Amino acid sequence: MTIRYPNGQFYRQPGPTKSKSSKFANVNFGDRGMSLEQEINDSNAYYLENNIAVIHKKPTPIQIVKVDYPKRSAAVIREAYFKQASTTDYNGVYRGKYLDFEAKETKNKTAFPLKNFHEHQIKHMRQCLAQSGICFVIIRFASLGRLFLLTASDLFTYWDHQGDGGRKSIPLTDIEHLAAELHYQINPRIPYLDALDHIIDETSSIH
């Protein structure tokens, strides 16, 4: 099936990441062939099944423009467009708090490029924060096998400064200082709610 963005460009579904030998070969980072999205989806399924949280990936609205009917009882979608720019990847509820977050990864080993984010995603997270939601991003440095949870507020600092002649990326050293590093485990695969507990507790103590 052919899917296009609103501007007409083709959408290409990202394939699985191939595992490569490296100095981390003897360290268990989980299934290196699994996408970050699938790892988060598996973690969310665990949280849901164990009544810990209700968090889902947001569906992307698609407009179907071409359909074939090879059989009277079946239809095959041949071409479609994303109807609008999406907001963020995930949202849900945990400990009575609304969560909204994005998941991104890079092959860069020293910094996370801000071009991985889009203006409409930043705007959406600002709007959620204004309504007392909890917003963050899960960042993976694919070449290093490292995961971090960075709050939206910290992301905004770098996003805003790039417009004033600042860096177009967030240095890994800054992320190590600001973000919570996440470590793979069996269940859930990515225990990101453990890091969120600290954020929620700190926010509650302030109020």
Stockholm file with secondary structure:
# STOCKHOLM 1.0

chainA/1-207         MTIRYPNGQFYRQPGPTKSKSSKFANVNFGDRGMSLEQEINDSNAYYLENNIAVIHKKPTPIQIVKVDYPKRSAAVIREAYFKQASTTDYNGVYRGKYLDFEAKETKNKTAFPLKNFHEHQIKHMRQCLAQSGICFVIIRFASLGRLFLLTASDLFTYWDHQGDGGRKSIPLTDIEHLAAELHYQINPRIPYLDALDHIIDETSSIH
#=GR chainA/1-207 SS CEEECTTSCBCCCCCCCCCCCCTTTTSCCSCTTSCHHHHHHHHHHHHHHTTSCEEEECCCCEEEEEEEEEETTEEEEEEEEECSCCCCSEEEEETTEEEEEEEEEESCSSEEEGGGSCHHHHHHHHHHHHTTCEEEEEEEETTTTEEEEEEHHHHHHHHHHHTTTCCSEEEHHHHHHHSEEECCCSSSSSCHHHHHHHHHHHHHHHC
#=GC SS_cons         CEEECTTSCBCCCCCCCCCCCCTTTTSCCSCTTSCHHHHHHHHHHHHHHTTSCEEEECCCCEEEEEEEEEETTEEEEEEEEECSCCCCSEEEEETTEEEEEEEEEESCSSEEEGGGSCHHHHHHHHHHHHTTCEEEEEEEETTTTEEEEEEHHHHHHHHHHHTTTCCSEEEHHHHHHHSEEECCCSSSSSCHHHHHHHHHHHHHHHC
//
